[in-house]
């Protein structure tokens, strides 16, 4: 895979930026756990997405993105902000998308026949 071309990683970068700004958009910036969770995960998801775009051959990036997606999804229950509907639904949707895209890339067959995560030597 060439750098900066995997669409799944671009969507993750956008998803990270989206979840970062939603405390202000949906008005829960004063809700400490929900807001800080969104801000931290937004930065992390976008940063890992950029890392994956810049170094698609690096093993482990998509696993990291999958863990971030899973945490984003369960965070409303763990951090007890299910009562803030906008924050909870946003986390469930973004977390689900990030997790599914990470799994998608992990299961994707590679055109060169090289195992996933193994650098190609040309």
Secondary structure, 3 states (H helix, E strand, C coil): CCCCCCHHHHHHHHHHHHHHHHHHHCCCCCCHHHHHHHHHHHHHHHHHHHHHHHCCCCCCHHHHHHHHHHHHHHHHHHCCCCCCHHHHHHHHHHHHHHHHHHHHHHHCCCCCCCCCCCCCCC
